[in-house]
Amino acid sequence: MTGISGTDSLLASLQTPPAAVRKDSKSLGQEDFLALMITQLQSQDPLKPMENGEFIGQMAQFSTVTGIAEMTKSVSTLTSAYNSGQALQAASMVGRTILTEDNSAVLAPGKPLAGAVELPWATQAAKVRIYSDTGQLVRELPLGAQGAGISNFSWDGTLANGQTAPAGRYSMSAAIESRSGDTALVTYVASKVSSVTLSGNGSGTQLRTDGGASVSLSQVKAVM
């Protein structure tokens, strides 16, 4: 009787799998792999047995497949735990005020336009400028003496002439002024989280603010 040896045996087994491992699935699991190796050993030619190097190589391949399967399972578990934690964290923010990077905000009736800037160093020369939707400067807000870090500001809508600006969306910019040139600053808008939208197991969680914006957790600079 002529047997099948070496790698040719495994290839033949893969092409015509035994009934014990023949499944509807298009991929091989750990049990399938072991069954194929046993079939290969049973089918080898006694006069030409598989060399030790070949067998050790196939066992190493099996160990690699097993390791990858376990690693995939662990990563899946970690991802699920992270997504669940993210969803719980987002849910706890409902009703809280957050800071998100933006260069425009809405001035609502009876509600000031609130925001913040991030100062790279302590200064007394930082200013925030508010512009109308046509690009006209309507108010300049000196921040006064401030240390490095986040510095909050608020505009109640009062113009330089004492009148009240109409409600609507206004743009803003901030800078530290100096004789050698202005240093532009990143501006943030303060808004209250009104609801949370979850996607899947928490992945893609979105925070809905009272201003109608939808932001992700990664966009939140600070929680006030």
C-alpha positions in Angstrom: 0.0 0.0 0.0 1.4 3.4 -0.9 1.0 6.1 1.8 1.1 9.8 1.8 4.0 11.5 3.5 5.2 14.9 4.6 3.6 18.1 3.5 1.8 16.4 0.6 -0.2 14.5 3.2 -1.4 17.6 4.9 -2.3 19.2 1.5 -4.2 16.1 0.5 -6.0 16.1 3.8 -7.0 19.7 3.4 -8.3 19.0 -0.1 -10.4 15.9 1.0 -11.1 16.4 4.7 -12.3 13.3 6.6 -16.0 13.1 7.7 -14.9 13.9 11.3 -13.8 17.4 10.4 -16.0 18.1 7.3 -18.2 21.1 8.2 -20.1 23.8 6.5 -17.7 26.4 7.9 -15.1 27.8 5.4 -12.4 28.1 8.1 -10.5 25.6 10.3 -10.7 25.6 14.0 -8.2 24.1 16.5 -10.1 20.8 16.7 -10.1 20.6 12.8 -6.4 21.3 12.7 -5.7 18.5 15.2 -7.9 16.1 13.4 -6.1 16.7 10.1 -2.7 16.1 11.8 -4.0 12.8 13.3 -5.2 11.8 9.8 -1.9 12.7 8.3 0.0 10.5 10.9 -2.4 7.6 10.2 -2.0 7.9 6.5 1.8 8.1 6.3 3.8 5.4 4.7 5.4 3.3 7.5 8.5 2.9 5.2 8.7 6.7 4.8 7.5 8.2 8.1 7.3 11.9 8.6 10.6 13.4 9.6 10.9 15.0 13.1 11.6 18.5 11.6 8.3 18.4 9.6 6.3 17.3 12.5 7.8 19.9 14.9 7.2 22.6 12.2 3.5 21.6 12.0 3.2 21.6 15.8 4.7 25.1 15.9 2.2 26.2 13.2 -0.6 24.8 15.4 0.7 26.7 18.4 0.8 29.9 16.4 -2.8 29.4 15.3 -3.9 28.7 18.9 -2.0 31.8 20.2 -3.6 34.0 17.6 -7.1 32.7 18.5 -6.5 33.4 22.2 -5.1 36.9 21.5 -8.1 37.7 19.3 -10.4 36.6 22.1 -8.6 38.7 24.6 -8.6 41.8 22.4 -12.3 41.3 21.8 -12.9 41.2 25.6 -10.9 44.3 26.1 -12.7 46.2 23.4 -16.1 45.2 24.8 -15.0 46.4 28.3 -13.7 49.7 26.9 -16.8 50.4 25.0 -19.0 49.7 28.0 -16.9 52.0 30.1 -17.1 54.7 27.5 -20.9 54.4 27.4 -21.1 54.7 31.2 -18.8 57.7 31.2 -20.8 59.4 28.6 -24.1 58.7 30.4 -22.7 60.4 33.5 -22.1 63.6 31.6 -25.8 64.4 31.0 -26.5 67.7 32.6 -22.8 68.6 32.9 -21.1 71.5 31.2 -18.2 70.6 28.8 -15.6 72.4 26.8 -15.1 71.5 23.2 -12.8 73.1 20.6 -14.7 75.5 18.4 -14.4 79.0 17.0 -18.1 79.9 17.0 -20.9 79.8 19.6 -24.6 80.7 20.0 -25.7 83.7 22.0 -29.2 82.8 23.3 -31.7 85.2 24.9 -31.0 85.5 28.6 -28.0 83.2 28.3 -24.4 84.4 27.9 -22.0 83.0 25.4 -19.4 81.1 27.4 -16.1 79.6 26.4 -12.4 79.3 27.3 -8.9 79.6 25.9 -5.8 77.7 26.6 -2.9 79.8 27.6 0.7 78.4 27.0 2.1 80.8 29.7 1.0 83.3 32.3 0.0 86.6 30.8 -2.0 89.8 31.2 -2.3 90.5 27.4 -4.7 87.8 26.3 -7.9 88.9 24.5 -11.0 87.3 23.0 -12.6 89.0 20.0 -16.3 88.4 19.1 -17.4 88.8 15.5 -20.9 88.9 13.9 -21.9 86.5 11.1 -20.8 89.2 8.6 -17.3 89.2 10.1 -17.7 92.6 11.9 -15.9 92.9 15.3 -18.6 93.5 17.9 -16.8 93.1 21.2 -13.3 92.6 22.6 -12.9 90.9 25.9 -9.6 91.4 27.8 -8.9 88.4 30.1 -6.7 90.2 32.5 -4.0 88.5 34.6 -4.2 84.8 34.0 -1.9 81.8 34.7 -1.0 79.2 32.2 -3.7 76.7 31.3 -7.5 77.0 30.7 -8.9 80.5 31.2 -12.7 80.9 31.0 -14.6 83.9 29.6 -18.2 84.9 29.2 -20.0 87.4 27.0 -23.5 88.5 28.0 -24.2 90.1 24.6 -23.5 93.7 25.6 -21.8 95.7 22.8 -19.2 98.4 23.3 -21.9 101.1 23.0 -24.0 99.4 25.8 -26.6 98.0 23.5 -27.5 94.3 23.5 -26.4 92.2 20.5 -29.2 90.1 18.8 -29.3 86.4 19.5 -27.6 84.2 17.0 -24.3 82.6 16.2 -21.0 84.5 16.6 -17.5 83.6 15.7 -14.5 84.3 18.0 -10.7 84.4 18.0 -8.2 84.8 20.8 -4.6 85.8 21.0 -1.9 87.0 23.4 -0.8 90.4 22.1 2.8 91.6 22.2 5.0 94.1 20.3 6.8 91.2 18.6 3.5 89.8 17.2 0.3 88.2 18.4 0.2 84.5 19.6 -3.0 82.9 18.4 -4.9 80.8 21.0 -7.2 77.8 20.7 -10.8 78.7 21.7 -13.3 76.4 23.4 -17.0 76.6 23.7 -18.9 75.8 26.9 -22.1 73.8 26.5 -24.4 71.6 28.5 -24.8 67.9 27.6 -28.5 67.3 27.0 -28.4 63.6 25.9 -26.2 60.7 24.9 -26.4 58.6 21.7 -24.9 55.1 21.9 -23.8 53.1 18.9 -23.2 49.4 19.1 -21.6 48.4 22.4 -20.6 52.0 23.2 -18.4 52.5 20.2 -19.1 55.8 18.5 -20.8 57.4 21.5 -22.0 60.9 20.8 -22.9 63.7 23.2 -25.7 66.0 22.2 -25.4 69.5 23.6 -28.0 72.1 24.4 -26.7 74.1 21.4 -27.6 71.3 19.0 -24.0 70.1 18.4 -23.0 66.4 18.4 -19.5 65.7 19.7 -17.6 62.6 20.6 -15.9 61.9 24.0 -12.5 62.5 22.4 -13.5 66.1 21.6 -14.2 67.0 25.2 -11.4 69.2 26.5 -12.8 69.5 30.1 -15.8 68.9 32.2 -16.9 71.8 34.3 
